[in-house]
Amino acid sequence: MIKRQDIYFVAGFVLLFLPFFASSKVYDAYTHFNHYHGFIMAFIKFAILATLGEVIGLRIKTGKYTQPGFGVLPRAVVWGFLGITIKLAFIIFASGTPAFLEYMGLQNAKGIFSGDFSGSKLLIAFSISAAMNLIYAPVMMTLHKITDTHILSTGGTIKGLLTPIPFSKILTGLNWNVQWNFVFKKTIPFFWIPAHTITFLMPSDFRVLFAALLGIVLGVILAVANMKK
């Protein structure tokens, strides 16, 4: 059921992004800064968008966008740093996977990947997405789960976030049934690999933006997974 808070939330979301569509100067400034300061923008995008995803997930579960101990600001900080690692993973896998494919016999994979759309480029984009999501994504998702648990256990405060994280205790207490059977086995092959195949078909300057928008979906998926019994 739609409530007044939902209208306020949607209105705030629209107002946040409206300047980028309404003003060419704002959009040009964004594209320039994004091109030359990709890691800073990755931090900002994921801090905002992925946290929004978790907030939406909380709304789906509880009917509220926040609650005591949820820790919106600590979650944004964590997502910001995760965004930097995602940007780094994009660079590494988008460069390394075509090199690997050339080593395995696919001639001029780097040139094909930087060229126009073709069946070979689709194969390379899929390979990049598969490599990244099978190697990097499980580590990132588990780290997010650990920090999420830490934030909740320390009252959802920045001070709590900065306290030492008991990795061993949290790892042994994780719900691996949900983490493995839902987060890894279902979301990675059926959503993230296809979604990031599309991501890597885009020009490089648009990939992080699309990934940041997918960050909303990621936030929702992981938030719902965290709430699964």
N, C-alpha and C positions, 0 to 999 in steps of 0.2 A: 504494500500500500504506500502510495506516494505521500510524503509528509512535507511540511513547510521547510524543514531542514534540508530535504532533498533539493528543493527549488533553490535555496540559498547556495547549496554545494555546487549545483550545475551552473548557476549564475556566476559564482566565483571562478569556476573553471573556465568558463567562456571569457570572462573579463581578463583572466591571466594571459590567455593566448590571443585575444582579439587584436592587440597592437601589432602583432607580427603579420596579420592579414590586412589590417587597415592602413598601415603605413609602410611604404616601400623603403623608407630610410631606416626604420626599425629592423625590417627584415634584412636589408643589406648589411647593417651593423652586426646583426646576429650571424649571418653567413660568413662575414669576414672574421669575426672573433672565433667562430666555430672552426674555421679552417686552420687558423694559426694557434689556437689554444684548445686543442681537442680534448685533452685530459681534464682541464678545468670545466669545460662544457659537459663532459661525461659525468663528472661529479654532480653538477647542478641538475642535469636532466634526470638522472636516476634518483637523486635525493628528492626531487619533486614528484616525478611520475610513478616510480615504483612504490614510494610511500603512499601516494594517492591510491594505488592498487590495494595496499594493505588496509587503508582506511575504508575503502569500498567493501573489502572482504569482511571487515568488522561490522559494517552496516548490514551486510547480508545476514550475518550470524546473530547479531544482538539487537539490530534496529537502531544502533547509535554509531556515529562516526568516530567517537573516541570515548574512553572511559578511564578512570583512575588506574594508573600502573601500566597503561598501554604503551606510553612512551613514543609519541609521534616524533619529537625532535631527535631522540637517540636513534630511532629507526631511520630517519632521514640521513643522519650522519653515517650510519653503517651502509645504507644504500649508495651514498655518495662515493664511499671508498670502494664498494663493490663495482660501481659504475666505472671507476678507473681501471679495475682489473678486467672488466668486460671489454673496454676499449683496447687494452693491451692484448687481450685474447684475439680480438678482431684483427689487429695488426699481425700478430704472430701466425695465426692460422691462415689468414688470407694470403700471406707471403709464403709460408712453409708448405702448405698443402699442394699448391701448383708445382713447387719444386719437387716434392715427393712424387707427384704424378708423372713429371718428366723423368725422374729417376726410374719409375716403373714402366716407362715406355711410351707415355702419351706425349708426342712431340709438340713443342711450342705451347705447353699448357699455360704458361705465364702470358704469352701473347694472346691466346684465345680468351683467357679470363678478362683481359683488359679490352677486348674487342667488342664487336656487336653481338647481339643475342644469337645463339645457335644451340643446337642440341649438345654440342661439346661443352659450351659455356654453362649450360644447365647442369651437366654432369659434374663439372668442376665446382660450381656453387654448392651443389648437393654434397660433394665430398668434403668441402670446407666446413659446411654446417655439421655434417656427421662427425667429422674429426673433433671439432670444437665441443660439440654437445656430449660426445662420449668420453672425452678426456678431461675437459675443463669444467663442464657444467655440473657434474656430480660433486666435485670438490667445492665449487662456489655455493651450490645449494645447501650442502652440509654445513659449510661455514656460516651461511645465513641462518640456518636453523639453530646453530650454537649461539650466535649473537642474539637471536630473537629470544631464546630461552634465558640467556643472561639478562637481557633487558627486562623481561617480565619478573625475574627472580630478584632484581634489585630495585623494583618499584617504578621502573620506567623513567628514570632520571638520568641526566648527563653525568652527574657524579657517580651514579651506580654503573653506568656504562664504562667509566674510566677505571673502575676497580678491576683487579686481576680476574680473568675469566677462568673458571675451573674446567678446562677442556676435558680432562679425563672423566670427571664426574658427570658432565653433561653428555659426553659421547656414550657412556655406558647406560645412561638413562633415556636416550632417545627412543622414540617409537619407530623402530626400524621397519616394522611391518608397513606403516604408512609411507615412510621415506623410500623404501625399496619398491613396494608394490604399486604405489600411486605416483610419487614424485619422479622416481627414476624410470620405472617400467612403462608407465603410461604417458606422462607428459613429454618426456624426451623424444621417444620415437614417433608419437602420434601428433605432437604439436610443435615442439621446438625445432626439430630437424627440418620439417617442411617450412616452418615460419622463417627460419634463418636461411634457408635456401633462397627464399624471396629476398631476404635482406642482402645477401651477397650478389644478387643480380643487379642491385641498384648501384649508382655511382657512389664512390667511397664517402663523399661528404654527406650523403643521405642515409648511409647505413646506420650510423650512430643514432640519428634522429628516429629512424624506424625502430631500432632496437630499444630506444628509450620509451617509445610509445608501447612497444611490446612489454616494457617494464611494468606498465599498468596491469597487463594480463598476468605477468609473472607474479606481481604482488598479490593479485587476487587468488591465483592458483596456490601459492605457498601459504597464504593466510588461511584459505579454506582447508588446505592439507593440515595445517597446524591445529585446526579446530576439529578435525575428524577424530572420532573415538577409535 
